[in-house]
Amino acid sequence: MELIAFKVGITLAIQHNLLPIEINIDSLKTLRMLTNGHEQYDGIINLCRSKLREAGCPVVHHCFREQNQVADSLAKYGASSNYFEEAHLLPVPPVCAQQVLGEDMRGTFFEIFVNPNAQSSVERNYDSFVINPG
């Protein structure tokens, strides 16, 4: 599901000429699959890589969900609505995202708590992905 959303997002950015783009995702699993591939999902991974090239090879960065509360609020909004059939461009942010968008624009920082026993040394190796333009 994350890979499909990733591909749809990049496709929308290309179709609507919203380039250059900055890509931040909170899914380390998706970032790892973009980096290393995955036998079961290589078809969609290759489509994502192709779209990244078409979009000018933007770097894909990992960020914690707490670091991108605007995206998190929009994801929750989408999950609670009937927008499952196709992607939608919203002309204005929904009310649920306006407060966190304002905080984001003001540069508000949010604390995150990371479990010190988590696989942080492994996760640090996957904090970004760069597609080869060739």
C-alpha positions in Angstrom: 0.0 0.0 0.0 2.8 2.5 0.9 4.5 1.8 -2.5 1.3 2.4 -4.4 0.7 5.7 -2.5 4.3 6.7 -3.2 4.0 6.0 -6.9 0.6 7.9 -7.1 2.1 10.9 -5.3 5.0 11.2 -7.6 2.8 10.7 -10.6 0.5 13.5 -9.4 3.5 15.8 -8.9 4.7 15.1 -12.4 1.2 15.5 -14.1 0.6 18.8 -12.3 4.2 20.1 -12.8 4.7 20.4 -9.0 8.5 20.1 -9.5 11.0 20.1 -8.0 9.7 18.1 -5.1 11.0 17.1 -1.7 10.0 13.6 -0.6 9.9 12.6 3.1 8.4 9.3 4.1 7.9 7.7 7.5 8.1 4.1 6.3 11.6 2.6 6.7 10.3 -0.5 5.0 9.4 1.4 1.8 12.8 3.2 1.9 14.6 -0.2 2.2 12.6 -1.6 -0.7 13.4 1.4 -2.9 17.1 1.0 -1.9 17.5 -2.8 -2.1 14.5 -4.0 -4.1 12.2 -6.8 -3.0 11.5 -9.9 -5.1 7.8 -9.8 -4.5 7.4 -6.1 -5.2 10.0 -5.4 -7.8 7.4 -4.4 -10.4 6.0 -1.5 -8.4 9.5 -0.6 -7.0 10.8 -0.3 -10.6 7.8 1.9 -11.5 8.6 4.1 -8.5 12.2 4.4 -9.5 11.2 5.3 -13.0 8.9 8.0 -11.7 11.7 9.3 -9.5 13.9 9.7 -12.6 11.0 11.4 -14.5 10.7 13.8 -11.5 14.3 14.8 -11.7 15.8 12.3 -9.3 14.7 13.9 -5.9 16.2 12.4 -2.8 13.8 10.4 -0.7 14.3 11.1 3.0 13.1 9.2 6.0 11.4 11.2 8.7 9.6 10.2 11.8 5.8 10.6 11.7 6.1 13.3 14.4 8.4 15.3 12.1 5.7 15.6 9.5 2.4 16.1 11.3 0.8 17.7 8.2 1.2 14.5 6.2 0.1 12.4 9.2 -3.1 14.5 9.6 -3.8 14.3 5.9 -3.3 10.5 6.0 -5.7 10.2 8.8 -8.2 12.4 7.0 -7.9 10.3 3.9 -8.3 7.1 5.8 -11.5 8.4 7.4 -13.1 9.5 4.1 -14.3 7.9 1.0 -11.3 8.9 -1.1 -10.2 5.3 -1.7 -11.1 5.0 -5.4 -8.6 7.5 -6.7 -6.2 10.2 -5.6 -7.5 13.7 -5.1 -5.8 17.1 -5.1 -7.3 19.3 -2.4 -7.5 23.1 -3.3 -7.1 24.0 0.3 -6.0 22.0 3.4 -8.9 20.4 5.3 -9.7 21.9 8.6 -8.0 19.0 10.4 -4.6 19.9 8.8 -4.8 23.6 9.1 -3.5 23.9 12.7 -0.5 21.6 12.2 0.2 23.3 8.8 0.4 26.7 10.6 2.7 25.2 13.2 4.8 23.7 10.5 5.1 27.0 8.6 6.2 28.7 11.8 8.9 26.1 12.2 7.5 24.5 15.4 9.5 21.6 16.6 7.9 18.5 18.0 9.6 16.0 20.4 9.9 12.5 19.4 10.8 9.6 21.6 12.9 6.9 20.1 13.4 3.6 21.9 17.1 3.3 22.6 16.8 -0.5 22.1 15.3 -0.1 18.6 17.4 -1.0 15.6 18.7 2.6 15.4 22.1 1.6 14.0 20.3 -0.3 11.1 17.8 2.5 10.6 20.5 5.1 10.3 21.7 3.3 7.2 18.4 3.9 5.5 17.7 7.6 6.2 17.7 8.5 2.5 17.5 7.1 -1.0 19.0 8.6 -4.1 18.0 7.3 -7.6 20.7 7.0 -10.2 19.7 9.3 -13.1 21.0 6.9 -15.7 
